[in-house]
Structures are given as structure tokens and as C-alpha cells.
Amino acid sequence: MLTAGESQDPTSPVGAGQVLSLIRDGEAVTRADLARRTGLARSTVAQRVEALLAHQLVYEAGGSVSTGGRPPTVLAFNRSAGVILVADLGATHSRLAVSDLAGAPLREQAFDTDVTRPPEEVLGWLHERFGALLEDIGRERDDVRGIGIGIPAPVAFSRGEPVAPPMMPGWDGFSIPGWFSHYYDAPVLVDNDVNIMALGEHWTHWRDTEHLLYVKVGTGIGCGIVSGRRIHRGAQGAAGDIGHVRLAGYDDVVCRCGNIGCLEEVAGGRALAARLSAAGLPAKTSRDVVALVRAGEPMAIQAVREAGRCLGEVLAECINFFNPGAIVLGGDLAEAHQQLLAGVREVSFGRSLPMATRDLRMGSSQLGDRAGVIGAAIMVIEHVLAPETVDRAIQAYMGGAPRRRQPSH
């Protein structure tokens, strides 16, 4: 059998990574099931399973129901074989979490943040918070299998670098994975915050939907695109940046990007708060706007409803162009969902082609501000447990067996 220091046969079409996927998905959970499902010889299946056991990615959970003779041993995915560190960094507030290898949060915390600070300061703070989360659950830095971070900016996904971020001066081209490599021997994946929210919402509640738009309406406005059940990032990581689509009739509104009439500068939370504040209402942030709406303030209700109409104009074009099966509204202003959704529906459905809206579903995020950390965890887990990644790790492993963790049953 394969031992911890050996490598699996690279000529076989089904490696240990694919065997792990079958066990994780529940498609085959005994050695006999795996042999039937993969077509591999039982001896080869035994080698694959032994490799996964040696790396603690699976464990033997006991016997299944037998039709006669000794019951076969059931194999289960060991979700406790490591942890994932994740952060959803927003413009004014962030959420951090540490999750197991199934994506279940083990500890979460929310903070007020300021991403306009230099990257070294923000990431230094983030590193400290990650350390505290690990300490809280009794895990160590060596237990970290991956790190996922969402930021409010376009991202060159393959490099983990922000690209010309309008809200994050000094971050352009900064290697976030490179910074963390001084502290962790684990992959670091970085994406736009709306993309990880879209992934979290889709994975949790919309997996039957092939094409989905997740629209975050917070301090700014952005859109995560799920196409064919996968995140669509575009050539430069800027896909879905609807906040800078120009609205007609707002030529006097100058956006910080340098253009005029941008949706974000008209209907974003920061813009609404500024207008309400100028009218004498206590509003500094998008959350203040929502608080005023909940308190029944007529001017705030009207402002959010009008913001929904402006957003609906842009989404009508997105509906006609992309033909999504669902649109999910998230972010702070989505907490005022009745007013925002009413405005969006009023315009977007009225200006879209009937065929494009015939089966279109639209609603508010069910995960709320937790969508980002859940999506970031799934992003990293799908990377580190991808069959080819698992196979490479097993083939490269030449030391002794790693320290064992008791699985969570």
C-alpha cells in the first residue's frame, strides 16, 4: 500500500484527488463503491484511500449496512484536517472568519475598517486579527490550509493584486499573496468583494441557477456575475463594475473616477448619506441611511426608492444583455429591501424584454453581510481540494505523516 512518503501512480486517470471528490460529494463512500464508480482495480483504490488517510483528508467512520458478511468500512471527509482564514474587507466595515474545510465558520468577527489606509497597515491589522481568531479556537498557523480575501476593488485574480482601485490609494499592483507569504505557507486567493459575495450566495441558496447577478448596494455599487455556475471576472478582473455606468440626466454629478453621472455617485450609500446630511438629517454612512428608513423618515425612504429606480435603469440593460435567471440584492442598502426592491422592479422589469424577465427571480440576499466570508471560504476550499491540487500535494509530500487531528463527526 501507499505510505506517507510514497507517490501515487501518475499514469492512472483517477488520482487520489478525484477519489476525495467522490467521498466529499457522497457519491462513493466505501472502497467497493469507489472501485465501481472509478473503474479502478481494488488494489489501486486501496492505494488512493491510503494516501488520503495518511494526509488526514479522510477517516474511517465505521461500517455500513451489510448484505451479508463483514460490513464495508465507510469513508468520510475530514473537515477538521485544517482551517481556512477569510476576510471580506469593505470600504467602511469588514467581516473576518476562520472556517473548517467544509466552509462552516468556526469563529466570526465584524469590525469597522478604513481601506483607504496603506496596504501594509490594513494587512498588518488583518494578520493580527487572524492570529487572534486562530488562538480563540485552539488552532495554529501550521493548520491554515488557505487564505481568502475580498476587497472593494478590481483584482488581477491570478496574481492577487488590486488593479487601479478607486477607493484604495496605494494598493494598485500590491501583491497581497506576497505579503502574507512571510507568515503563512498556504495559498492566498484575492478577489473583488462582490465576487465572493456572489459565490457565497450562489453556493448557499442558488446552486440550481446557472446564471445569476449579485448586486451589492453599499457605500458603492458593484455586481458579481455567476455564469454557468462559475464566477465571471473578465479579462482584467473588472467585470460587473456597474457602479460606473453613466446615468442620463446627471451631468452635474462628478464621480471620483473622473467621469460624470456614474450610478455609484448617484445611488450609492455614500452619495445618499451626503445628500441626506446636507438636508439636515444625521447620515454619514449607508448604514445611517438604512436606520433613517427604518425609523420612517420620509426623505430617506424617498431617496432609497429613487436609488432603486436608478439601479433599475442599469439592471434593465444587464437583464437584456446577460439574461440572468436570478438577481440578488445585497449590501447595506439592501437592508431597506422593500423600498430598494420596489424601485428596482418598477424600472428594470418595465424596460427589459419580456422574454428576459419571464422566469427571472429577484430578491434580497439571504446571507446578509456574511455572504462575503462564506464565499471566500468556498473559493479557497474549492482551490485547495481540487483533484489536481490534492494530487500535487500528495506527490510532493516526502516527509513523515502530519500531526493528526481528530475528525468532526
N, C-alpha and C positions, 0 to 999 in steps of 0.2 A: 504493500500500500504506500501511497504518497505520504511522506513525512514532512514536517515543517520546513526542512531545508531543501526539499526537492522541488522541481518544477514540473508542471503538468505537460502532457504531450502537446506541442504546439500545432501538430498536424491534424488533430481532431477538430471537426467543425463545431463541436459543442464543448465549450470550456466550462470551468468552474463558475465563471460569472453568469453564464446562461442558466446553469443549474440553480444558482442562487436566485435568479429572477423567477424561475418556476416555483421555488419554495416560497419566496416572498408573496407572490400572487396567489398562492394556494392552488395552483394548477397541478402540482405533483408534490406530495409531502412524504412519500416513502421511497426507499431505494428502488423497489419494484416499479412504482409509478413513474419514477424518473427514467428508468430503462425503457419502459413502454413509450413514454412521451418523447424521448430524445432519439430512440433507436440505437443508443449506445449499448455496448456489452455491459453486463452487470459488474465485471471487474473494473471497467473504465468509470462507471458511475461511482463505484466504491472509492476510486482514487479522487474523483472530483469532490465527493462528500467529505472525505478525509481531509482534503486541503481546506475546505470551508470550516470544518470543525477545528483544525489546527489554528486558523486565523480567527476563531470565535465568532464567525459570521452566522453560524447556525448552531443549534444544540439539539440533542435528542430529547424530545418532550414526553416520551413514553410510548406505549403500544396502542395501535388502532384496533378496531373490531376485527376479529379473525373469523374466517370462514372454515377454519379447521387447522390445527397445528399451532405453532408458536405465532402470536400476533406480530405483524411487522412494526418496526420502530418508526414513529412519526418524527419528522424533522421540522424544526421551526426556526424562523429568522430570529436572530438575537439582536433585538433593537437596543440592547444595553451595551453593545460592543464598542461604543464610542458616543461622542456628543457632537452637536453642531452649534456653533455660535453664529447668531444672526443679529442684524441691526437694520432697522428702517429709519434712516435719517431724513427727517423732514426739514423744511425751512425754519420752523419755529419750535417743533417738538418731535421727539423721536421715541421709538419703542425698541427695546433690546430683549433678547431671549436666548436661552440655551435649550436645545431640544434633543430628544433621543433620535436614533436612526430611522424611526418611523415618522418623524415630523411632529411628534407630540411635545409641546412645550413643557419643560421641567421647571422652569422659572422664567418669569417675565417682569420687566420694569419699564415704566414710561418716564420720560424726562423732558423738561424744556431745554431746547438747544438753540444754537445760533451757528448755522453752517457758513455764515459769511466770514468766520474766523479762519486763519491759516490752516491748511490741512494737517500739519504736524500737531497743532493744538487739539483739533477735533479728534484726530485718530489717537492721540495720546490719552485723551479723556475716555475714548471708547475702549482702548486697551485696558485701562484701569477698571472700568465697569465690567468688562468681560471677565477679568480676574476675580472680581467680587462675586459674579454670578457662579463661576466655577466653584469658588470656595463655599458658597451657600449650599450647593448640592453635593459637596464632598468629592468633586472630580478635580483632575489635574490637567495641566497644559498638554501633557502627552496623550490625554484621552480625546483631544479635539481632532476630529476627522475632516473638518472643513469649516470655512467661514463664509457667510453670505451677507452682503451689504447692499442696500438700496440707497441711492442718493437722488436728490431732486435736480437732475441734470442729464443731458445726453451722455452715453457711455460707449466707449470702444470696448465692446464686451470681451473680445478675445484677449485684450491687454489689461482690462480692469482700470481704464483711465478715463476720467471725465473729459468731455470734449466741449470747449468753449462754453462753460456753464455760466449762464447769465446771473444766477444768484450766488455763485461761489467764486469770487475773485481769488486768484492764486492757485486754483485747483486744476486749471487746464493742463492736461498731459501728465498730471501727477500719478505715479504708479502706486495705487492703494495696495495691490498684492505685494509689491516690492517692499513697502513699508512694513507690512505685517510679517514678511519672511524673516525679519530679525527676531521674531518672538515665537512663531509657530511653524512647525514642519507639516503644513497641511495646505491644500489648495484654497485660494481665496477668490471667490466669484463676486463680481460687482456688476450691478445693473441699475437702470433707471428705476426710481421708486415706484412709478406707476406700473412698470412691467412686473415687478414682483407682487404687487397687489393684484394685478390681473391673474397672475399664476395662482396665487393663494385662493382667490375667489373661484376661479375655474376649477381647480383641483378639488375644492371642498364641496361646491354646490352645483357646478355646471358641467360636469365631465361628459354629459351626453350631448353637449352643444359644441359643434365643430368650430364655429366662427362667433367670436364674442368681442365686444368692445367694453373695456372697463374705463370709465371716465372719473378721474379724481378732480373734485372741485374743492380746493382748499385755499391756501394763500395764493397759489397759481392754479392753472388748469392744464392737465395733461391726459393722455389717453394710452392705455395699454391694449395692444392688438393681439388677440388669440386667433390664429389662422390655422386650420387643420389640426386643432388641439395643441398647437405649439406657439410660443411667443414669437411674433414677427418684429424684428428690431430694425430692419432696413440696412442699407449699405454702410451708413456711418453711425448707427445707433440712435438716429433721430426720428424714427418712425413714431407717429402718434402725437407729435408736438402740436396739437390743435390749438394750444393757448396763444399761438402767434398767427392764427388765421385772421385775416383782416375782415372786420365788420363794416358794412356800408353805413354812412351817416355819423361816423365817429372820427372825422378827420382832425378834430381838435384834441384828441387823446393820444399823447405820445407815450409809447412803451419804452421800457428801459433797454429793450433790444435795439432801439433806434428807429423802429417803424411806427406807423400811426394806426390807430383803430384796432389794435390786437385784442382778441377775445379776452385774454387774461387780464388786460388792463381795464377792460370794461366790466367783466362779470366775475373776476376772481375775488377771493375773500379779502385780500389786502385792499383792492380797489373799492369794494363795498364798504369796508370799515372806514376808509379815508373819507368817503362821501357822507356816511352817517355821522362821523366825528365832526366834519365841517358843519353839519346841520345841528350840532349841539348834543348829540347822543354819545353815551360812553362806549365807544367801539374802537379798539386798537388792533384787534386780530379777527380772523374769520370766526373763531370760537365766540368772540363777543357778539358778532352779528347773529349767530345762532341763538345765543342767550336772549337777545332782544326779540327775536322772532318768537321764541317760546314764551316770552313774557307778554306777547300780544302787541308789541309796538308796531303800529300801522306802517310807519315809514320803512322799517326793517322788512316787514312782510312784503311790502310792495317792491323793495329793492331786490329781494331774493327771487320773487316771481319774475321780475323783469330780467334778472340774470339768467333764469331758466329759459326765457324766451330767446335771449341772445345765444345761449348754448344750443338751443334747439335749432337755430338757423344753421349753425355749423354742423350739427349732427345730422341734419337732413341731407346735407351733401355727403357725409360719411355713409349714411344708410344707402343712398343711391349708388355710391361708388363701390362700397365694400359688401353690402347686403349681409349684415350680421344676423345671426339667429337670436342674439340677446344683447342688450345694452344694460350695464350695471353702473349705477352712480355711487361713487364713494367720496371720501374726503370729508372735511369738516362741514361744508355747506350741505352735504347730503343728509346730515342730521336733521336739517329742516326739510325733510323729504317731501312733505305734502305740497309746500309752496314751490320748491325747486322742480319736482317732477311734473307738477301741473303746468308750469311754464314750458318745460322741455317738450312734453307731449303735445301741447297746444300748437307749437310751431313745427316740430320735427315730423310728426305724422301728417300734418296738413301740407307740407312741402315735399314729401317723399313720394316716390312712385308706389301705387297701391300694391303691386307685386312684391316690392321690397319690404313692405310693412305687414303683409297678410298674416304671417306667422311670427312676427317679431315680438319678443318679450322684453319688457323694460321694467326695472325695479331698482331698489336701493341695495347697497352692499349688505350682506348678512353677517359678514365678519367684522364690519366696522374698522376701527383703527388697528385691528390685529391681522388684517389681510396681508400686510407687508411682511411681518416676521414669519407668518406661516408660508407665504410664497417663497421667501428667501431660503427657508429651511428645505422646502421641496426642491428648489433649484439646485442646492448643494447636494442633497441626498441623491437625486437622480444622476448627478455627475459622479459622485464617489462610488455609487453602487452600480453604475453602468457596467454591463458584462465585460467590455474591453478594459475598463479601468480596474475591475477586480482581477481579471486575468493578468494584467501587467503587474499588479501589486504582488500577486502570488508568485509569479515567475521571478520577480526581482528579490523576493524575500529570501535571505540567505542566513539569517541568524536563528536563534532559538525561538521557542514558542513564546508569544507575547503573554503578558500577565493576564490572568483570566478574570473576567467579570461575570458575576452571576447574572443569568438572563432574567428578564422580567416576564413572568408567566401571565 
